[in-house]
Amino acid sequence: MSLDNFLVRPAREWVETYTDWGSWRHLSPEQAGGIARHLAGLPSAERDDDEDAKRFDLILLRLQPSRLDGDAVAFERLRKQVQDISSALLSKTAIPSVRAQEQLLDQLAGDDWWVDVTLPLLELARRRVRALVGFVDKTARTIVYSDFEDEVGDGTIVDLPGVMPGTN
């Protein structure tokens, strides 16, 4: 995090304290909660432009609360997406980084791994597979054509009390 950023400046003490990796070693859950409240929403100087990895992150980060909440419908839908991605990656084992994660991908593609999956296992899978998702072949998207005309109806005047002219 850049200390010159105006959003980061109010939390400068927190950022400077936890920039050192040693500060993270022995934290209690209460301390971790305080750190999260102060640092989690701050902007990072790191840029991650890998859209495929971010989409995979989103799937896994939605899986976690669905597992906690016991939302079986959402969990099964998201699990199927991860299994499809893993199966597609298994056909790309000629790529060394994919071959390195072949065992995990094989487990993700199957059903046994998902029986009693825990949040740390989901996070581990997210971290190990996110960089590989870009190797999955893009599927052809169906083109949708629409044929309709817009019709402008009668206009009505709406009174917006409290709105000053010239405001956006």
PEMO-V257225 format. One record per backbone hydrogen bond with DSSP energy under -1.0 kcal/mol. CO is the residue of the C=O (numbers start at 1). NH is the residue of the N-H. E is the energy in kcal/mol with one decimal. If there is no record, write none. Layout:
CO,NH,E + CO,NH,E
//
This chain:
2,5,-1.4 + 5,9,-1.9 + 8,11,-1.5 + 9,12,-1.8 + 11,15,-2.5 + 12,16,-2.9 + 13,17,-2.2 + 14,18,-2.4 + 20,23,-1.4 + 21,24,-1.7 + 28,32,-2.5 + 29,33,-2.0 + 30,34,-1.9 + 31,35,-2.4 + 32,36,-2.5 + 33,37,-2.1 + 34,38,-1.6 + 35,39,-2.8 + 36,40,-1.9 + 39,42,-1.5 + 49,51,-1.3 + 50,54,-2.0 + 51,55,-2.3 + 52,56,-2.1 + 53,57,-2.6 + 54,58,-2.2 + 55,59,-2.0 + 56,60,-2.5 + 57,61,-3.0 + 58,62,-1.4 + 59,63,-1.7 + 60,64,-1.6 + 62,66,-1.5 + 63,67,-2.1 + 64,68,-2.2 + 65,69,-3.1 + 66,71,-1.7 + 70,72,-1.5 + 71,75,-2.4 + 72,76,-2.5 + 73,77,-2.0 + 74,78,-2.5 + 75,79,-2.7 + 76,80,-2.0 + 77,81,-1.4 + 78,82,-2.1 + 79,83,-2.6 + 80,84,-2.3 + 81,85,-2.3 + 82,86,-2.7 + 83,87,-2.5 + 84,88,-2.2 + 85,89,-2.1 + 86,90,-1.8 + 89,92,-2.2 + 92,95,-2.0 + 95,99,-2.5 + 96,100,-1.9 + 99,102,-1.4 + 101,105,-2.7 + 102,106,-2.4 + 103,107,-2.0 + 104,108,-2.7 + 105,109,-2.2 + 106,110,-1.0 + 112,115,-1.2 + 118,122,-2.0 + 119,123,-2.4 + 120,124,-2.3 + 121,125,-2.4 + 122,126,-2.4 + 123,127,-2.4 + 124,128,-2.2 + 125,129,-2.2 + 126,130,-1.9 + 129,132,-1.7 + 132,135,-2.3 + 133,136,-1.6 + 160,163,-1.4 + 164,167,-1.5
//
